[in-house]
Amino acid sequence: MRLLIVEDDPLIARSLEQALGPLGNTVETFSRLSEARAALAHGHFDLVVLDLGLPDGNGLTLLAELRERSDTTPVLILTARDGVDERVRGLDLGADDYLAKPFSLAELEARVRALLRRSQQRTDNRLQFGPLCFDPASGTATLHGEPLALPRRELGLLEGLLLHAGRIAPRELLVDRLFGFGDVGPNALEVYISRLRKRLQGSGLRIRTLRGLGYRLEDDST
C-alpha cells in the first residue's frame, strides 16, 4: 500500500513510518499542508494519516479539499485527546476514523488495516489469487502454501498486482507504490517486474505486459 503521513512532530512521524513501512508499504511523510497537497496532486495514495495542528494550517482544510473533489481516499485523523470539537468536525467533513494522542502503535496499525480492508471491500487482510497469497498485516507472502521471501519493494509490487489481479494494474500506480514521490529511472519498475516473474516461474501465474497500459497478473491454470 502507498500511505501518506502528514505529521509535524518528527518523533511521531518517524514512529509512524517505522511501524507502517516494514509491511510492504511505501510511506511518504510530510510535515506541512503544502507538501501534502503536492504529494496528493502527484499520485494516488491508499490511505492518509493526518495530523490537525500543522505549521501552515489545520489538517481539516486538506480533508475538506479532498472530499470537495470527491476523493474518497480513507483518512485517519490524529488529534489531541481534548480536541473533541475537532474530532466531530473531522468526522462530519468525511474523515473515516480518528486516533487521539498519545496512542498505541499497535492500535494505529489495526485501525489502518481496518480502513484499508473497508476501502477494498475485503473481509480480512489477505490478498489471494490462485496459489499466491499476501497478508499485509504480517508482511508475508506464500506461494502454494510455502513462504515466499521478498524484499520490501517486491512485496509492494506483489501487493499492487494482487489488488488488480486479473485486471490491468496501471504502470503509473505501480511506480507510485514502489518509489513514491520523486523521479525514478525509466526502467526501474521493469527491473522489479523481471525479478518477480522469476520468483513465480512454474507456479501457473504470470505477469503480462500490456504496452502503454501496465501489467496484469494472470492465472494460466484457470
WOVENMO-V880354 format. One record per helix or strand of 2 or more residues. SS is the DSSP state (hx for helix, st for strand). FROM is the first residue (numbers start at 1). LEN is the number of residues. If there is no record, write none. Layout:
SS|FROM|LEN + SS|FROM|LEN
This chain:
st|2|5 + hx|10|12 + st|26|5 + hx|33|10 + st|47|5 + st|53|2 + st|57|2 + hx|59|10 + st|74|7 + hx|84|10 + st|97|5 + hx|105|15 + st|126|4 + st|132|4 + st|140|4 + st|146|2 + hx|152|12 + st|168|3 + hx|171|9 + hx|188|13 + st|205|6 + st|214|6
